Amino acid sequence: MVWNLYICRLSSFGMLPTMLANSNVMAVMPEGTARVVSRPLGLRVEPVPLKVPPLRMALAWHPRTDRDPPHIWFREQVKQLMLDACWREEGGCEE
């Protein structure tokens, strides 16, 4: 059997589910993301057989919104959602 290796890098996960569902390719992504995108498409999720460094995430905003109460509230909501998802799906994370 001959195997062809094709590598594709996407700038976001947005197109990935459709690409996976309509081809014979595989992808490496955080487990929580993989579980969410795989369910509606019937895709299989398998562990990666190598040590993968932790995924680092960051929030960025314009300095003028540093002290803006609605913006502070929104940043905290996003931060808490990501921390909750990290603990639930990945078994722990760093703040």
N, C-alpha and C positions, 0 to 999 in steps of 0.2 A: 504494500500500500504506500502511496506517495502522499506526503503531507505538505501542504503549502502554508506558510506562515505569513499572515498579513497583520500589520499593526496599524491601529487607527487611534488617534487621540482626539477626544471631544472636549470642547470648552465648558460643557455643562452636561448634567445627566438628562436633560430634557429630551433629547432625541434617542438616547440609549435604549429605552424599553422597546420602541418600535424597531430599531435596528436589530435588537436581539430576537424579537419575535418573528422577524421576517428573513432570517438568515441562519447560517450554521456557525455563528461566531460565539465567542464567550467574552466576558468582561470581568475585570477586577474592580470592586467597589466596596465601601463600608458595608458590613453585614446588615445593619438596620435598613439601609437604602435598598440593598439587594432584596430583602424580604418584602419590602413595600412594593417595589416595581415588579417583582416576580409573580405575586399572587394573581392579579387580574389576567395575566398573560399565560399562566401555567408554566412558567419557566422554573428550572431546577436551580437550587442554590447549594453550592458545595464549598467547604472550607478551602482556603488557599494553603498548599502544603509547604509554606515557608514563612519565616518571621517577617511580618510587615510592620513598619514603624507606625506609631499612633498618628492619627489624622489630627492636624492642628487647624482650628477654626478661629477666626477673628472677626470682630465687628469694626467697621470704620464709618466715620461720619465727619461732617464739616465742623471745624471748631466753633462756628457761630451757634451751633445747637448744643454745645456742651452743657449749658445750664437751662435749656428749654424744658420745662416740666413735661409736656407731652412726649417730647423726644426721649427724655430720660426714662419715662414710663415704658415707651415702646422698646427701647434697648433692653431694659430689664425683662420684659416679657419674652423677647427673642432669646436672651441669654438663658432664662429659666427653662424655656421649651427645649433648647438644645441640650442643656444639662440633664433634664429629665429623660430625654430620648437616649442620651449617651448612657446613662445608668441602666435604663430599661433594656436597651438593645445590645450594648457592647460590654456590659458587666462592670462599668466604671469609667471614670474619666477625670481629667484634671481641669481645674478652673483657671 
